[in-house]
Amino acid sequence: MSDARPLEAVIFDWGGTLTPWHAVDLPEQWRVYAREVHGLPVDAADMPAEDLAEADSLALRILEAEDRAWKRGRTDHSSATLEAILDDAGIDAEHDRHHLALAAYRGFWEPHTFTDDQVRPLWEGLRDRGIRVGVLSNTIWSRDYHRGVFERDGVLDLIDGDVYSSEIHVVKPHADAFRAACAAVGVEPENAAYVGDRPFEDVFGPQQIGMRAIWIPHSDIPVDQQVSVDATPDAVAHELLDIFDIVDAWAQA
């Protein structure tokens, strides 16, 4: 690509981009939560069928509420929070086991949140080139939770600005999400690139406002999460460190 615009920032998707892609048993996250609410062990095979059925019914109710929230995001691009999803499912946030259940839920997710080993050298190399680093994620989790993950993995210090859909009114691919991310790192959209694994959210989305889009086509996106869109990325990176070649080529164009 030949483009005279200087690249001042690269902003990254989180799940499936900064974290290695792999399949997750999504119903299980809420079974873990629900069994903790009911005081059942995670491996509850020997528990009374009635207790298991009640917990599994609660888990299904939360899963359906979460599914409704993500479907709204793909249609009207409205954002959601974990708290709003639990409220929609009729969860009592004052229940004496609610915080224990949340801890179990987060424990389920911990092995699925680890940062790709290529992130730190990539971000250090970008900053050495004078390029700012940002994060923009579609998420129901809080800013504090995500920043805690980055701190745990030793990369928080390299982030110049980050935006999470849980704290704004929209999700990607809405243009306002990308405008917020550009503002967070202090650059104009035409001087920024976005990196992600989903054509609808991460290629079509940023290109709407003049950002360049780098697609990482390594994720097996579930069919029910796919949105058909005619979008061509400005560049393709098969692994994160390929981004060095892309930004260096743009700098020389």
C-alpha positions as CSV (number, residue, x, y, z in Angstrom):
1,M,0.0,0.0,0.0
2,S,1.3,3.5,-0.9
3,D,0.1,6.0,1.6
4,A,1.8,9.3,2.5
5,R,0.0,9.7,5.8
6,P,2.4,9.2,8.7
7,L,1.4,6.4,11.1
8,E,1.3,7.7,14.6
9,A,-0.5,4.9,16.5
10,V,-1.5,1.3,16.2
11,I,-4.6,0.3,18.2
12,F,-5.4,-3.4,18.9
13,D,-8.4,-5.6,19.4
14,W,-8.1,-7.8,22.5
15,G,-9.7,-11.2,22.4
16,G,-8.3,-13.3,19.6
17,T,-5.7,-10.7,18.7
18,L,-3.7,-9.9,21.8
19,T,-4.8,-13.2,23.3
20,P,-4.1,-16.3,21.2
21,W,-7.3,-17.6,19.6
22,H,-8.8,-20.8,20.9
23,A,-12.3,-22.2,21.4
24,V,-14.0,-21.6,24.8
25,D,-16.9,-23.6,26.2
26,L,-19.2,-20.5,26.7
27,P,-22.0,-22.3,28.5
28,E,-19.5,-23.6,31.1
29,Q,-18.6,-20.1,32.3
30,W,-22.2,-19.6,33.6
31,R,-22.5,-23.2,35.0
32,V,-19.4,-22.4,37.1
33,Y,-21.0,-19.2,38.2
34,A,-24.4,-20.8,38.9
35,R,-23.1,-23.7,40.8
36,E,-21.1,-21.4,43.1
37,V,-24.3,-19.3,43.7
38,H,-26.0,-22.6,44.8
39,G,-23.0,-23.7,46.9
40,L,-22.3,-26.7,44.6
41,P,-18.9,-27.9,43.7
42,V,-17.8,-27.3,40.2
43,D,-17.6,-31.1,39.6
44,A,-21.1,-31.7,40.8
45,A,-21.8,-35.0,39.1
46,D,-22.7,-36.7,42.4
47,M,-25.1,-33.9,43.6
48,P,-28.9,-34.3,43.7
49,A,-30.4,-33.9,40.3
50,E,-32.8,-31.3,41.6
51,D,-29.9,-29.1,42.8
52,L,-28.1,-29.5,39.5
53,A,-31.2,-28.7,37.5
54,E,-31.8,-25.5,39.4
55,A,-28.2,-24.3,38.9
56,D,-28.2,-25.3,35.2
57,S,-31.4,-23.4,34.7
58,L,-29.8,-20.3,36.2
59,A,-26.8,-20.8,34.0
60,L,-28.9,-21.0,30.9
61,R,-30.8,-17.9,31.8
62,I,-27.6,-15.9,32.1
63,L,-26.3,-17.4,28.8
64,E,-29.4,-16.3,27.0
65,A,-29.2,-12.8,28.5
66,E,-25.5,-12.5,27.4
67,D,-26.5,-13.8,23.9
68,R,-29.2,-11.1,23.6
69,A,-26.6,-8.4,24.6
70,W,-24.1,-9.6,22.0
71,K,-26.8,-9.8,19.3
72,R,-27.8,-6.2,20.0
73,G,-24.1,-5.3,19.6
74,R,-24.1,-6.9,16.1
75,T,-27.3,-5.2,15.0
76,D,-27.7,-1.8,16.7
77,H,-24.1,-1.7,18.0
78,S,-25.2,-0.9,21.6
79,S,-22.8,-1.9,24.4
80,A,-23.4,-4.0,27.5
81,T,-21.8,-4.7,30.8
82,L,-21.5,-7.8,32.9
83,E,-23.6,-6.2,35.6
84,A,-26.4,-5.4,33.1
85,I,-26.4,-8.9,31.7
86,L,-26.7,-10.4,35.2
87,D,-29.5,-7.9,36.0
88,D,-31.3,-8.9,32.8
89,A,-31.1,-12.6,33.9
90,G,-32.7,-11.7,37.3
91,I,-29.5,-12.1,39.4
92,D,-29.6,-10.5,42.8
93,A,-26.3,-8.6,43.1
94,E,-26.8,-8.6,46.9
95,H,-27.0,-12.4,47.2
96,D,-24.5,-13.5,49.8
97,R,-22.8,-15.9,47.3
98,H,-22.8,-13.5,44.3
99,H,-19.2,-12.3,44.8
100,L,-18.0,-15.9,45.3
101,A,-19.7,-16.8,42.1
102,L,-18.1,-13.8,40.2
103,A,-14.7,-15.0,41.5
104,A,-15.4,-18.5,40.2
105,Y,-16.5,-17.0,36.8
106,R,-13.3,-15.0,36.6
107,G,-11.3,-18.1,37.6
108,F,-12.9,-19.9,34.7
109,W,-11.7,-17.2,32.3
110,E,-8.2,-16.7,33.6
111,P,-6.5,-19.3,31.4
112,H,-8.2,-17.8,28.4
113,T,-7.0,-14.3,29.0
114,F,-3.2,-14.7,28.8
115,T,-1.4,-12.2,26.5
116,D,0.4,-13.5,23.4
117,D,4.1,-13.8,23.9
118,Q,4.7,-11.5,20.9
119,V,2.8,-8.6,22.4
120,R,5.6,-7.1,24.5
121,P,8.3,-7.2,21.8
122,L,5.9,-5.9,19.3
123,W,4.7,-3.0,21.5
124,E,8.3,-2.1,22.5
125,G,9.3,-2.1,18.8
126,L,6.4,0.1,17.8
127,R,7.2,2.6,20.6
128,D,10.9,2.6,19.6
129,R,9.6,3.7,16.1
130,G,7.7,6.6,17.8
131,I,4.3,4.9,17.3
132,R,1.8,4.9,20.1
133,V,0.0,1.8,21.3
134,G,-3.7,1.6,22.0
135,V,-6.4,-1.0,22.8
136,L,-10.0,-1.0,21.8
137,S,-12.0,-4.1,22.9
138,N,-15.6,-5.2,22.6
139,T,-16.2,-6.5,26.1
140,I,-18.7,-6.7,28.9
141,W,-15.8,-6.6,31.5
142,S,-14.6,-3.5,33.2
143,R,-11.6,-1.3,32.5
144,D,-10.1,-2.4,35.8
145,Y,-10.4,-6.0,35.0
146,H,-8.7,-5.6,31.6
147,R,-6.0,-3.5,32.9
148,G,-5.4,-6.0,35.7
149,V,-4.9,-8.7,33.0
150,F,-2.3,-6.5,31.2
151,E,-0.6,-5.7,34.5
152,R,-0.5,-9.4,35.3
153,D,1.2,-10.2,32.0
154,G,3.7,-7.3,32.2
155,V,2.5,-5.1,29.3
156,L,0.3,-2.5,30.9
157,D,3.2,0.0,31.0
158,L,3.3,0.0,27.1
159,I,-0.3,1.1,26.6
160,D,-0.7,4.8,25.6
161,G,-4.5,4.7,25.7
162,D,-7.2,2.1,26.0
163,V,-11.0,2.0,25.5
164,Y,-13.5,-0.8,26.4
165,S,-17.0,-0.9,25.1
166,S,-18.3,-1.6,28.6
167,E,-17.5,2.0,29.4
168,I,-18.9,3.7,26.3
169,H,-22.3,3.5,24.6
170,V,-21.4,1.5,21.5
171,V,-19.4,-1.5,20.4
172,K,-17.3,-2.0,17.2
173,P,-17.8,-1.5,14.3
174,H,-19.6,1.7,15.3
175,A,-17.5,4.7,14.3
176,D,-17.7,6.3,17.7
177,A,-15.8,3.4,19.3
178,F,-12.9,4.0,16.9
179,R,-13.1,7.8,17.4
180,A,-12.8,7.2,21.2
181,A,-9.8,5.0,20.7
182,C,-8.0,7.5,18.5
183,A,-8.8,10.2,21.1
184,A,-7.4,8.0,23.9
185,V,-4.0,7.8,22.2
186,G,-4.1,11.4,20.9
187,V,-4.1,10.9,17.2
188,E,-6.3,11.6,14.2
189,P,-7.9,8.5,12.6
190,E,-6.1,9.0,9.3
191,N,-2.8,8.6,11.3
192,A,-3.8,5.4,13.0
193,A,-4.1,1.7,12.2
194,Y,-6.3,-0.9,13.8
195,V,-5.4,-4.6,14.3
196,G,-8.0,-7.3,14.7
197,D,-9.2,-10.7,13.7
198,R,-12.8,-10.0,12.6
199,P,-13.6,-8.5,9.2
200,F,-16.8,-6.8,10.3
201,E,-15.7,-5.3,13.6
202,D,-11.9,-4.9,12.9
203,V,-11.6,-4.1,9.2
204,F,-14.9,-2.5,8.1
205,G,-15.2,-0.7,11.4
206,P,-12.0,1.4,11.5
207,Q,-12.0,2.0,7.7
208,Q,-15.2,3.9,8.1
209,I,-13.4,6.8,9.7
210,G,-10.2,6.7,7.6
211,M,-8.1,4.4,9.8
212,R,-6.0,1.7,8.2
213,A,-6.9,-1.9,9.0
214,I,-4.6,-4.8,9.6
215,W,-6.4,-8.1,9.6
216,I,-5.1,-11.2,11.5
217,P,-7.0,-14.1,9.8
218,H,-6.2,-16.8,12.4
219,S,-9.4,-17.0,14.4
220,D,-12.2,-19.5,13.8
221,I,-15.1,-17.1,14.4
222,P,-18.3,-19.0,15.4
223,V,-20.9,-18.8,12.6
224,D,-23.4,-17.2,14.9
225,Q,-20.9,-14.3,15.6
226,Q,-20.1,-13.7,11.9
227,V,-21.5,-10.7,10.0
228,S,-21.2,-10.7,6.2
229,V,-19.4,-7.6,5.0
230,D,-17.5,-6.4,1.9
231,A,-14.3,-5.1,3.4
232,T,-10.7,-5.4,2.2
233,P,-7.9,-4.9,4.8
234,D,-5.1,-2.5,4.1
235,A,-2.7,-5.3,5.2
236,V,-2.7,-8.8,6.5
237,A,-0.6,-10.1,9.4
238,H,-0.4,-13.8,10.0
239,E,1.2,-13.3,13.4
240,L,1.6,-10.2,15.5
241,L,5.3,-9.6,14.7
242,D,4.4,-9.4,11.0
243,I,3.1,-5.9,11.9
244,F,6.7,-4.6,11.9
245,D,7.1,-5.3,8.2
246,I,3.8,-3.6,7.5
247,V,4.4,-0.4,9.4
248,D,8.0,-0.2,8.1
249,A,6.7,-0.5,4.5
250,W,4.2,2.2,5.1
251,A,6.8,4.5,6.5
252,Q,8.9,4.0,3.3
253,A,6.0,4.5,0.9
